[in-house]
Amino acid sequence: MPKLSHSIAATLLAMLQAANAEILPPGNRPLPPGYHALLHAKVTVKPGVTIDDATVVIRDGRIESVTEKGQAPDSAREWDMTGLTLYAGFIDPYVTEAKPVSTTMTQSITGAGATASGKPGFLGAPGNELDPGTSGPGSGLSTMKPEHDVAAAFSPKPDTHEALRAQGFTAAVLTPASGIIRGQSALISLGQGSPNRLVIRPHLFQHIVFDTKASKADEYPKSLMGVIAAIRQTLSDAQHYNDIWAYHEANADTSKRPAYNKSLDTLQAVLKEGQTVVIEPGSVLMVDKAMRLAGEFGIQPVIVATGHEWRRPDLVKANATRFIVPINFPKAPNMPSDSDWERVSLDQLRAWDWSPENPALLRKNGLEIALTTHGLKDKKSFRENLAKVIERGLPKHDALAALTTTPAQLAGVADQLGTIETGKLANLVVVEGDYFDPKAKLKGVWIEGRWNTLEPEKLAWIEKKEEEDNEKKDDEKPEEKKEDKPDERLARSPIGEDTVLESTAVLVRNATLWTSSKRGLLKNHDLLVVDGKIKQIGRNLQPPENAHVIDAKGKHVT
């Protein structure tokens, strides 16, 4: 009997513990906050590999396992991901406060002059070289600062990178924003916490930008030719700096100690250690110049695409390299009337039309691309623009690679980021459906095992009140007939414009008439047209009955 009593007691205790599994007795430690199990998710492990009903286990910021229909560990917090898709956290390879540079001769349709220093059409001006550069040992030009390190001043606020997280980015390459040789970037986590914890990899890339506006008012260089000459001179100086120091170290007892130059010393990482250099050339022709520059000094380049590679695909294909591709497409302006579109150049129309196809063009030429938000004033337009890129020919698996595996390889962290695999950082994007559908809702992102929701948290009574208010508004709204409205921009024939005159007589007053005859140029003259033919030219003409009168003062008729 005693044995039976003990057996019954043990059974009852086990049943009681099972019923109260969520209520831990005193003395037990709480559930580990860094231990999570994401259940029943559709997991895109990497481009081209998907598991439909997967379990992802996260422990202490890293992925512990990814299994199909797996069970959650006993002590892990369970998250039901039914109906949700998980992607590896996206990496933006070029985050900077600077605007994209332009070294192209293409002008805007406003026709504004471009003759100031540093703009297309500038023919050169004498420089005074008044600026001694930055304080301390370094370059004599303030625009040459390869020693600059963005990680040194990295101290983000909690909401600094919220716009990037809202698009699914969990890591980014923080890039210096000023100068020509701008300095070194750092790969950072877009989570929240101490800056010391957020820097994943410092001293990542060296950055060169063909920026003709980087120098100060009285400082060289001001032209594109000067910018490239200054870059070549600095790199040549860095090579010479290495040679003279090598000679001094070999002959320290007989040679004079060379001057220390922090800028040139930092560039040894590029010339001797193979540090990758990201070059922003600003135009497709300068892409070729950037590649020639890299070849001259043995540099490993990554090119920031200009958006104009479609103009010279032959140059792009010949200079096979890796590209960081912004998707900040130019927007067509609002014209007063359809006839105003006739004044827009064919080149500008092609730029508007071809920009979304640029990433697909680069991939078709066998080039690796990584997509970036660089140049977007509003980061919210990133997914809409990405949908246009896919519509214009970029396969979805290539688009996903351009957001995950390719930037991870560029940054040298493919062993930590880019895919959803065991041992990698738990950086995930959670979407209701397909990320590449702009209408699909982003629920949030996991960054190193910490959940960052993108949904505003509201109190239950506030949500209930909003639902009741919305129901009242729906009841009060009268039923409206839904009509299919045409697109705002349609290709229409000018014949159908409502501005065509129906009057049989038109009198143009006070115009300058170009007669193309012996009478030459007639100023302040009137022109009378009846039934489509010129009836009279003169001054102070009287309009016929029902004539349409046009005041053309200050205008020309030819």
C-alpha positions as CSV (number, residue, x, y, z in Angstrom):
1,M,0.0,0.0,0.0
2,P,2.7,2.6,0.8
3,K,4.2,2.0,-2.6
4,L,0.8,2.5,-4.3
5,S,0.2,5.7,-2.3
6,H,3.5,7.1,-3.4
7,S,2.7,6.2,-7.0
8,I,-0.7,7.9,-6.9
9,A,0.9,11.0,-5.2
10,A,3.5,11.2,-7.9
11,T,0.9,10.9,-10.7
12,L,-1.2,13.7,-9.1
13,L,1.8,15.9,-8.7
14,A,2.8,15.4,-12.4
15,M,-0.8,16.2,-13.5
16,L,-0.8,19.4,-11.3
17,Q,2.6,20.5,-12.8
18,A,1.3,20.0,-16.3
19,A,-1.8,22.0,-15.7
20,N,0.2,24.8,-14.2
21,A,3.1,24.8,-16.6
22,E,2.8,28.6,-17.2
23,I,2.8,29.4,-13.5
24,L,6.3,28.6,-12.2
25,P,6.6,27.9,-8.4
26,P,8.8,30.1,-6.3
27,G,12.5,29.4,-6.5
28,N,12.5,28.6,-10.3
29,R,14.3,31.0,-12.6
30,P,12.2,32.8,-15.2
31,L,12.1,31.8,-18.8
32,P,15.4,32.9,-20.5
33,P,14.6,36.2,-22.4
34,G,17.0,35.2,-25.2
35,Y,15.5,31.9,-26.0
36,H,12.7,31.9,-28.6
37,A,11.0,29.4,-30.9
38,L,9.3,30.8,-34.0
39,L,6.7,28.2,-35.1
40,H,4.8,27.4,-38.3
41,A,6.6,30.1,-40.4
42,K,7.3,30.1,-44.1
43,V,11.1,30.6,-44.0
44,T,13.1,31.8,-47.0
45,V,16.4,30.3,-45.9
46,K,18.3,32.0,-48.8
47,P,17.5,33.0,-52.3
48,G,15.9,30.0,-54.0
49,V,15.5,27.9,-50.8
50,T,12.2,28.0,-48.8
51,I,10.7,25.8,-46.0
52,D,6.9,26.1,-45.8
53,D,6.3,25.0,-42.2
54,A,9.5,25.7,-40.3
55,T,10.6,26.2,-36.8
56,V,13.4,28.7,-36.1
57,V,15.0,28.5,-32.6
58,I,16.9,31.6,-31.4
59,R,19.2,31.5,-28.4
60,D,21.2,34.5,-27.2
61,G,21.0,36.4,-30.4
62,R,21.9,33.6,-32.8
63,I,20.0,31.0,-34.7
64,E,20.2,27.7,-32.9
65,S,18.3,25.6,-35.5
66,V,16.0,25.7,-38.5
67,T,13.9,22.6,-39.0
68,E,10.8,21.6,-40.9
69,K,7.8,21.1,-38.6
70,G,10.2,21.1,-35.6
71,Q,9.2,21.2,-31.9
72,A,9.8,24.1,-29.6
73,P,12.3,23.5,-26.8
74,D,10.7,23.3,-23.4
75,S,12.1,26.5,-22.0
76,A,11.8,28.6,-25.1
77,R,9.2,31.3,-25.5
78,E,6.9,30.3,-28.4
79,W,5.8,32.6,-31.2
80,D,3.1,31.5,-33.6
81,M,4.2,32.6,-37.1
82,T,1.3,31.0,-39.0
83,G,0.7,33.0,-42.2
84,L,4.0,34.9,-41.9
85,T,7.1,34.8,-44.0
86,L,10.6,35.1,-42.6
87,Y,13.5,36.5,-44.6
88,A,17.1,37.0,-43.5
89,G,17.6,40.6,-42.3
90,F,18.4,43.0,-45.1
91,I,21.8,44.8,-45.3
92,D,22.0,48.3,-46.7
93,P,25.6,48.7,-48.1
94,Y,25.6,52.4,-48.5
95,V,24.0,54.6,-45.8
96,T,25.1,58.2,-45.7
97,E,23.7,61.6,-45.1
98,A,25.3,62.9,-48.3
99,K,23.2,63.3,-51.5
100,P,24.2,61.4,-54.6
101,V,26.8,63.2,-56.7
102,S,26.4,63.8,-60.4
103,T,29.1,64.2,-63.0
104,T,26.9,63.7,-66.0
105,M,26.4,66.3,-68.6
106,T,22.6,65.6,-68.7
107,Q,20.8,68.7,-67.5
108,S,17.3,69.1,-66.0
109,I,14.4,70.2,-68.2
110,T,14.4,73.6,-66.5
111,G,17.3,74.6,-68.7
112,A,19.1,76.3,-65.8
113,G,22.6,77.3,-66.6
114,A,25.4,75.2,-65.4
115,T,28.5,77.3,-65.6
116,A,29.5,77.7,-61.9
117,S,32.6,76.0,-60.7
118,G,32.3,72.2,-60.3
119,K,29.2,71.9,-62.6
120,P,29.1,70.6,-66.2
121,G,30.4,73.3,-68.5
122,F,32.9,74.7,-66.1
123,L,36.2,75.3,-67.9
124,G,38.5,75.8,-65.0
125,A,39.7,78.6,-62.7
126,P,42.8,79.3,-60.7
127,G,43.0,77.9,-57.2
128,N,44.6,79.6,-54.2
129,E,45.0,76.6,-51.9
130,L,44.3,78.6,-48.8
131,D,43.0,75.8,-46.7
132,P,45.7,73.8,-44.9
133,G,43.4,70.8,-44.4
134,T,42.5,69.3,-41.0
135,S,44.4,69.9,-37.8
136,G,47.2,67.5,-37.0
137,P,49.4,65.5,-39.3
138,G,47.6,64.6,-42.5
139,S,46.7,65.7,-46.0
140,G,47.2,69.3,-47.2
141,L,43.7,69.2,-48.7
142,S,40.6,69.1,-46.4
143,T,38.8,66.9,-48.9
144,M,41.4,64.1,-48.6
145,K,40.8,62.5,-45.2
146,P,41.1,58.7,-45.6
147,E,41.9,58.5,-41.8
148,H,38.3,59.6,-41.0
149,D,36.5,56.8,-39.2
150,V,32.7,56.9,-38.9
151,A,32.7,54.6,-35.9
152,A,34.6,57.2,-33.9
153,A,31.5,59.4,-33.7
154,F,28.8,56.7,-33.9
155,S,26.2,57.3,-31.2
156,P,22.7,56.7,-32.6
157,K,19.4,57.6,-30.9
158,P,16.7,54.9,-30.5
159,D,14.8,56.2,-33.5
160,T,17.8,57.1,-35.7
161,H,17.4,54.1,-38.0
162,E,13.7,53.5,-37.6
163,A,13.0,54.3,-41.3
164,L,15.5,51.6,-42.4
165,R,14.1,49.1,-39.9
166,A,10.6,49.8,-41.3
167,Q,11.8,48.6,-44.7
168,G,13.3,45.4,-43.3
169,F,16.9,46.4,-42.9
170,T,18.7,45.1,-39.8
171,A,22.3,46.0,-40.6
172,A,23.9,48.8,-42.7
173,V,27.2,50.1,-43.8
174,L,27.5,53.6,-42.3
175,T,29.4,55.7,-44.8
176,P,31.3,59.0,-44.4
177,A,29.4,62.0,-45.9
178,S,31.9,64.6,-47.0
179,G,35.1,65.0,-48.9
180,I,36.6,63.3,-52.0
181,I,38.6,60.6,-50.3
182,R,36.1,60.4,-47.5
183,G,37.4,57.8,-45.0
184,Q,36.4,54.5,-43.6
185,S,32.9,53.1,-43.2
186,A,31.7,50.6,-40.5
187,L,29.1,47.8,-40.6
188,I,26.6,48.5,-37.9
189,S,23.6,46.7,-36.4
190,L,20.4,48.7,-36.6
191,G,19.2,47.5,-33.2
192,Q,19.1,49.6,-30.1
193,G,21.7,49.7,-27.3
194,S,25.3,50.8,-26.6
195,P,27.2,51.9,-29.7
196,N,30.0,49.6,-28.6
197,R,27.6,46.6,-29.1
198,L,26.2,47.9,-32.3
199,V,29.4,48.1,-34.4
200,I,29.8,44.7,-36.1
201,R,32.9,45.5,-38.2
202,P,34.8,48.8,-38.1
203,H,37.2,50.1,-40.8
204,L,35.2,48.3,-43.4
205,F,35.6,50.1,-46.7
206,Q,37.6,53.2,-47.9
207,H,35.4,55.6,-49.8
208,I,36.2,57.8,-52.8
209,V,33.6,60.2,-54.4
210,F,34.1,62.2,-57.5
211,D,32.6,65.2,-55.8
212,T,33.3,68.6,-57.5
213,K,31.6,70.5,-54.7
214,A,33.4,69.0,-51.8
215,S,36.2,71.6,-51.5
216,K,35.8,75.0,-49.8
217,A,35.4,78.3,-51.6
218,D,39.1,79.0,-52.1
219,E,40.4,75.5,-52.2
220,Y,41.5,73.1,-55.0
221,P,39.9,71.1,-56.7
222,K,36.8,72.6,-58.3
223,S,36.5,70.7,-61.6
224,L,36.1,67.0,-62.3
225,M,39.6,66.9,-63.9
226,G,41.0,68.5,-60.7
227,V,39.1,65.9,-58.5
228,I,40.6,63.0,-60.4
229,A,44.1,64.6,-60.5
230,A,43.9,65.1,-56.7
231,I,42.9,61.5,-56.1
232,R,45.7,60.2,-58.3
233,Q,48.2,62.5,-56.6
234,T,47.2,61.4,-53.1
235,L,47.4,57.7,-54.0
236,S,50.8,58.3,-55.7
237,D,51.9,60.1,-52.5
238,A,50.8,57.1,-50.5
239,Q,52.9,54.7,-52.6
240,H,55.9,57.0,-52.3
241,Y,55.3,57.3,-48.5
242,N,55.4,53.5,-48.2
243,D,58.7,53.4,-50.2
244,I,60.5,56.1,-48.2
245,W,59.5,54.5,-44.8
246,A,60.6,51.1,-46.0
247,Y,63.9,52.5,-47.0
248,H,64.3,54.4,-43.7
249,E,63.5,51.2,-41.6
250,A,66.1,49.4,-43.6
251,N,68.7,52.2,-43.2
252,A,67.7,53.8,-40.0
253,D,71.3,54.6,-38.9
254,T,72.1,56.5,-42.1
255,S,68.8,58.0,-43.4
256,K,66.7,60.9,-42.2
257,R,63.4,60.0,-40.6
258,P,60.5,60.8,-43.1
259,A,57.6,63.0,-42.0
260,Y,54.6,61.2,-40.6
261,N,51.4,61.6,-42.5
262,K,48.3,60.0,-41.0
263,S,46.3,60.3,-44.3
264,L,49.0,58.5,-46.3
265,D,49.6,56.0,-43.6
266,T,45.9,55.0,-43.5
267,L,45.9,54.4,-47.3
268,Q,48.4,51.6,-46.9
269,A,45.5,49.4,-45.9
270,V,44.2,50.0,-49.5
271,L,47.5,49.7,-51.3
272,K,49.1,46.9,-49.3
273,E,46.4,45.0,-47.5
274,G,43.7,45.0,-50.1
275,Q,41.0,47.0,-48.3
276,T,38.0,47.4,-50.6
277,V,37.4,50.9,-52.0
278,V,33.8,52.0,-52.8
279,I,33.9,54.6,-55.6
280,E,30.9,56.9,-56.4
281,P,31.7,58.2,-59.9
282,G,28.5,60.2,-60.6
283,S,28.1,59.2,-64.3
284,V,28.4,56.2,-66.5
285,L,31.5,57.6,-68.3
286,M,33.2,58.2,-65.0
287,V,32.5,54.5,-64.1
288,D,35.1,53.7,-66.8
289,K,37.4,56.3,-65.3
290,A,37.0,54.8,-61.8
291,M,37.9,51.4,-63.1
292,R,41.0,52.7,-64.9
293,L,42.0,54.5,-61.7
294,A,41.5,51.3,-59.7
295,G,43.6,49.3,-62.2
296,E,46.4,51.9,-62.1
297,F,46.9,51.5,-58.3
298,G,45.8,47.9,-57.8
299,I,42.6,48.8,-56.0
300,Q,39.7,46.4,-55.4
301,P,36.8,48.6,-56.3
302,V,33.0,48.5,-55.7
303,I,31.1,51.0,-57.8
304,V,28.1,52.9,-56.7
305,A,25.8,52.8,-59.7
306,T,24.8,56.2,-61.2
307,G,21.4,55.1,-62.6
308,H,22.7,55.8,-66.1
309,E,24.4,52.5,-66.9
310,W,21.8,51.8,-69.5
311,R,23.4,54.6,-71.6
312,R,26.6,52.7,-72.1
313,P,26.1,49.0,-71.3
314,D,29.3,48.2,-73.3
315,L,31.4,50.1,-70.7
316,V,29.7,48.4,-67.8
317,K,30.1,44.9,-69.3
318,A,33.8,45.6,-70.2
319,N,34.6,46.8,-66.7
320,A,33.3,43.7,-64.8
321,T,33.0,44.7,-61.2
322,R,30.5,44.7,-58.3
323,F,27.9,47.4,-58.0
324,I,26.0,49.1,-55.2
325,V,22.7,50.1,-56.9
326,P,20.5,52.9,-55.5
327,I,16.9,52.8,-56.7
328,N,16.1,56.5,-56.3
329,F,14.3,56.9,-59.7
330,P,13.7,60.4,-61.2
331,K,10.1,61.5,-61.1
332,A,8.3,63.0,-64.0
333,P,7.2,66.6,-63.3
334,N,3.6,67.7,-63.4
335,M,3.1,69.5,-66.7
336,P,0.3,72.2,-67.1
337,S,-1.0,70.5,-70.2
338,D,-0.2,67.5,-72.4
339,S,1.2,69.6,-75.1
340,D,4.0,70.8,-72.7
341,W,5.5,67.3,-72.9
342,E,6.6,68.0,-76.4
343,R,9.3,70.3,-75.0
344,V,10.8,67.5,-72.9
345,S,13.9,66.1,-74.5
346,L,14.0,62.5,-75.7
347,D,17.1,62.0,-73.5
348,Q,15.1,63.0,-70.4
349,L,12.2,60.8,-71.3
350,R,14.6,57.9,-71.7
351,A,16.0,58.6,-68.2
352,W,12.6,58.4,-66.6
353,D,11.7,55.3,-68.5
354,W,15.0,53.3,-68.2
355,S,15.9,54.0,-64.6
356,P,13.9,51.1,-63.1
357,E,15.5,48.7,-65.6
358,N,19.1,49.6,-64.5
359,P,19.4,46.8,-61.9
360,A,18.1,44.2,-64.3
361,L,20.5,45.4,-67.0
362,L,23.5,45.0,-64.6
363,R,22.4,41.5,-63.7
364,K,21.9,40.5,-67.3
365,N,25.5,41.5,-67.9
366,G,26.6,39.0,-65.2
367,L,27.4,41.6,-62.6
368,E,26.9,41.3,-58.8
369,I,24.6,44.0,-57.4
370,A,23.6,45.1,-53.9
371,L,20.6,47.4,-53.5
372,T,20.6,50.5,-51.3
373,T,18.2,53.2,-50.1
374,H,20.9,55.8,-50.9
375,G,19.4,58.9,-52.4
376,L,15.8,58.3,-51.3
377,K,14.3,61.3,-49.6
378,D,11.5,59.1,-48.2
379,K,12.6,55.6,-47.3
380,K,9.0,54.5,-47.5
381,S,9.2,54.6,-51.3
382,F,11.9,51.8,-51.3
383,R,9.5,48.9,-51.6
384,E,7.4,50.6,-54.3
385,N,10.6,51.3,-56.3
386,L,11.7,47.7,-55.7
387,A,8.5,46.5,-57.2
388,K,9.1,48.6,-60.3
389,V,12.6,47.1,-60.6
390,I,11.1,43.5,-60.5
391,E,8.4,44.5,-63.0
392,R,11.2,45.7,-65.3
393,G,13.0,42.4,-65.4
394,L,15.0,41.7,-62.1
395,P,14.0,38.2,-60.8
396,K,12.9,38.1,-57.2
397,H,15.6,35.7,-56.2
398,D,18.2,38.2,-57.6
399,A,16.5,41.0,-55.7
400,L,16.6,39.0,-52.5
401,A,20.2,38.2,-53.0
402,A,20.9,41.9,-53.6
403,L,19.4,42.6,-50.1
404,T,21.0,39.7,-48.2
405,T,23.7,37.4,-49.5
406,T,25.5,39.9,-51.8
407,P,25.9,42.7,-49.3
408,A,27.0,40.2,-46.7
409,Q,29.7,39.0,-49.0
410,L,30.8,42.5,-49.8
411,A,31.1,43.3,-46.1
412,G,33.0,40.1,-45.4
413,V,30.3,38.8,-43.0
414,A,28.7,36.0,-45.0
415,D,29.4,33.7,-42.0
416,Q,27.3,35.9,-39.8
417,L,24.6,37.5,-41.9
418,G,22.6,37.0,-45.2
419,T,20.9,33.7,-44.7
420,I,18.7,32.0,-42.0
421,E,21.1,29.2,-41.0
422,T,22.4,27.7,-37.8
423,G,25.1,29.8,-36.0
424,K,24.3,33.1,-37.8
425,L,23.0,36.2,-36.1
426,A,19.3,36.1,-35.5
427,N,18.4,39.0,-37.9
428,L,15.1,38.3,-39.5
429,V,12.3,40.2,-41.4
430,V,8.7,39.2,-40.7
431,V,6.1,39.9,-43.4
432,E,2.5,39.0,-43.9
433,G,3.0,37.4,-47.4
434,D,5.5,38.4,-50.0
435,Y,8.0,41.2,-49.2
436,F,8.2,42.2,-52.8
437,D,4.5,43.0,-52.9
438,P,4.4,46.6,-51.6
439,K,1.0,46.0,-50.1
440,A,2.2,43.1,-47.9
441,K,2.5,44.3,-44.3
442,L,5.8,44.2,-42.4
443,K,5.2,43.1,-38.9
444,G,8.6,43.7,-37.5
445,V,12.3,42.7,-37.5
446,W,14.4,40.5,-35.2
447,I,17.8,42.0,-34.6
448,E,20.3,39.8,-32.9
449,G,17.5,37.9,-31.2
450,R,15.5,41.0,-30.1
451,W,12.1,41.6,-31.5
452,N,11.4,45.1,-32.9
453,T,7.8,45.6,-33.8
454,L,6.7,47.9,-36.5
455,E,3.1,48.0,-35.3
456,P,2.1,50.8,-32.8
457,E,1.0,49.4,-29.5
458,K,-2.4,50.7,-28.3
459,L,-4.5,50.1,-25.2
460,A,-7.4,47.8,-25.8
461,W,-10.0,50.5,-24.9
462,I,-8.5,52.9,-27.5
463,E,-8.6,50.2,-30.2
464,K,-12.2,49.4,-29.3
465,K,-13.3,53.0,-29.5
466,E,-11.6,53.5,-32.9
467,E,-13.4,50.4,-34.2
468,E,-16.8,51.8,-33.0
469,D,-16.0,55.2,-34.6
470,N,-15.1,53.6,-37.9
471,E,-18.3,51.5,-37.8
472,K,-20.4,54.7,-37.2
473,K,-18.7,56.5,-40.1
474,D,-19.3,53.5,-42.4
475,D,-23.0,53.5,-41.5
476,E,-23.3,57.2,-42.2
477,K,-21.6,57.1,-45.6
478,P,-24.1,57.0,-48.5
479,E,-23.5,54.3,-51.1
480,E,-21.3,55.6,-53.9
481,K,-21.0,54.1,-57.3
482,K,-17.4,53.0,-57.9
483,E,-16.1,54.0,-61.3
484,D,-12.9,52.9,-62.9
485,K,-10.9,56.1,-63.2
486,P,-8.2,56.3,-65.9
487,D,-4.6,56.8,-65.0
488,E,-3.5,60.4,-64.6
489,R,-0.7,60.1,-67.2
490,L,-2.0,58.7,-70.5
491,A,-0.5,59.0,-73.9
492,R,-3.1,61.1,-75.7
493,S,-3.2,62.5,-79.2
494,P,-2.8,66.3,-79.3
495,I,-5.8,66.3,-81.7
496,G,-8.1,65.6,-78.8
497,E,-7.0,68.5,-76.6
498,D,-9.8,70.7,-75.4
499,T,-7.6,73.8,-76.1
500,V,-8.0,73.6,-79.8
501,L,-9.7,76.8,-81.1
502,E,-13.0,76.5,-83.0
503,S,-13.2,80.2,-84.0
504,T,-13.0,80.9,-87.7
505,A,-11.1,84.1,-87.1
506,V,-8.0,84.7,-84.8
507,L,-6.4,88.1,-84.2
508,V,-2.9,88.1,-82.6
509,R,-2.1,91.5,-81.2
510,N,1.3,93.3,-80.4
511,A,3.5,90.3,-81.4
512,T,6.9,90.2,-83.0
513,L,6.4,88.7,-86.4
514,W,9.1,86.7,-88.1
515,T,7.9,87.0,-91.7
516,S,10.8,85.2,-93.4
517,S,10.3,87.7,-96.3
518,K,11.7,91.0,-97.5
519,R,9.7,92.7,-94.7
520,G,11.9,90.9,-92.1
521,L,11.1,91.3,-88.4
522,L,8.0,93.3,-87.6
523,K,7.7,94.4,-84.0
524,N,4.4,95.3,-82.2
525,H,2.3,94.1,-85.2
526,D,-1.0,92.4,-85.4
527,L,-1.8,89.2,-87.4
528,L,-5.3,88.4,-88.6
529,V,-6.1,84.8,-89.6
530,V,-9.4,83.9,-91.1
531,D,-10.5,80.4,-92.1
532,G,-7.0,79.2,-91.5
533,K,-5.3,81.7,-93.8
534,I,-3.4,84.9,-93.1
535,K,-5.7,87.7,-94.2
536,Q,-3.9,90.9,-93.0
537,I,-0.7,92.1,-91.2
538,G,-0.5,95.5,-89.7
539,R,-1.0,97.6,-86.5
540,N,-4.2,98.3,-84.6
541,L,-6.3,95.8,-86.7
542,Q,-9.9,95.5,-85.9
543,P,-11.1,92.0,-85.1
544,P,-14.1,90.5,-87.1
545,E,-17.2,89.5,-85.3
546,N,-16.8,86.4,-83.0
547,A,-13.0,86.5,-83.6
548,H,-10.7,85.1,-80.9
549,V,-8.2,87.7,-79.8
550,I,-4.8,86.8,-78.4
551,D,-2.6,89.3,-76.6
552,A,0.9,88.3,-77.7
553,K,2.9,91.2,-76.2
554,G,6.4,90.1,-75.6
555,K,5.9,86.9,-77.7
556,H,7.2,85.9,-81.1
557,V,5.2,84.4,-84.0
558,T,7.1,82.6,-86.8
